[in-house]
Amino acid sequence: MARKGAHFEEYRAMRNKGKFITIVAIFPISLVMLVLKMVQVDKNSGFFYLLFFLSAILLLIIYNALRHIFSKKPALVVSEDGLIDNISQAKAGLIPWTNIHKTEIKKYMKRDHLLIYLIEPKSVLHGNKRLAEIMLEEIGTPIAVSLELLKDDPTQLKKAIDRGIKAKGNPSTHP
């Protein structure tokens, strides 16, 4: 969804809330099954603690999905100031154009992702820092957005970001 400003066309990529609704619909069933199993298991066994740990992880996943469902913020915003990231694990917020090197659509963990390569990647680590550092080591960037979490056409989104890089980015990132 594009909005025209004075000199720059803003682009807002919206969340695919259907994906998050699916998570909220399916994961509570698993959670209930785990809790019922916990009641049957000896509280002093290691299996009980494993079930408790798995239940906690499921609760975190459900909580995160609910946050995305009720969030009014777009997933990504291509603005005059830079790219605003409201959906990646890094939770980078505003990434100035001068810090964005390039974009790429690539498979990561068997899913298509929009990768945003940065000049100074550690400057944007605000969310899950450890996971972002692992992603930086594995794929060269902490900003990887699963395309199935976005409603928008990935090609259009990539083009909008690339236009911003070319118009406003670091001169060393393009000829």
Secondary structure, 3 states (H helix, E strand, C coil): CEEECCCCEEEEECECHHHHHHHHHHHHHHHHHHHHHHHHCCCCCHHHHHHHHHHHHHHHHHHHHHHHHHCCCCCEEECCCEEEECCCCCCCEEEEHHHEEEEEEEEECCEEEEEEEECCHHHHCCCCHHHHHHHHHHHCCCEEEEHHHECCCHHHHHHHHHHHHHHHCCHHHCC
